[in-house]
Amino acid sequence: MKIHNQPAIAFSINRYERNATKMEKTIDKLATGLNIRKASDNAAGLAVSETLRAQVRGLSQAQRNMQDGLSVLQAADEGLNNVNGLLQRARELAVMNATDTLTDSDRQASQLELDQLMEGINDTAHKLEFNTKKILGENAPLVLMVGANPGQQITLDLIDTGTTALGLDSLNLLTNENASDLITKLDNAISKTTGHLTKIGSYYEAIEHHMRNSLLKETNITSSLSDLTDLDMAKEMMQFVSLEIRQNGDNLLVSKVNQNTTDVLKIVSK
């Protein structure tokens, strides 16, 4: 006589081990809240998720780049307004000295103030910096990366507002004629700085536009990434409960088969 208990036990043990592996993965997912943690979970999904993750991180960095760009433009705007204020005062002095009611001593005092104003303009132009980079002292492009991919850049043309660039070298107010000529030069300089301020404003609007687009794109990609990688907790919990019931059933089956075999052996041995 043969007692055939091994096939049933082998089947239950095999299913028990498969369930144990699945339960281990399920517990890992429940602990991390992620549907994809490694390539074995979903190889194709992992490749897609990492591409999306790179885009999200790139867009986040691009937004920080644009924030720096806006800071540069804010500093440039303040510097230009300061230069413009100094030019306005210089023009006021030029108008005051374009008349013969002043004495030579008055003109000397005005010249001294004019020299200080020009020094203040150069000081602003040559010392205003952002991260050690000159903002108003040179004509040079400032390239900002505004996206996550190659070529997604905008270029800001930095401007030189020194007295040489504004055509204001070697000025004097010591005669009526010189003061009259200076009014024209200062009008031209004021026109240049006003044009620079307009350009700064247009750059600012352009960066804000790119910033809004970047935020919207990051939100959409983050949502797609979440759909792909984030775990459906309710579904996974149901899966865990189902596997646990199977595990308990297999344990009970193996225990029952073994008990039945023992009982049969007891009967036979009598």
WOJOUR-V511519 format. One record per helix or strand of 3 or more residues. SS is the DSSP state (alpha for helix, beta for strand). FROM is the first residue (numbers start at 1). TO is the last residue. Records with the same first field share a line. If there is no record, write none. Layout:
BEGIN
SS=FROM-TO, FROM-TO
END
This chain:
BEGIN
alpha=6-32, 43-97, 104-127, 176-229, 233-269
beta=141-145, 153-157
END
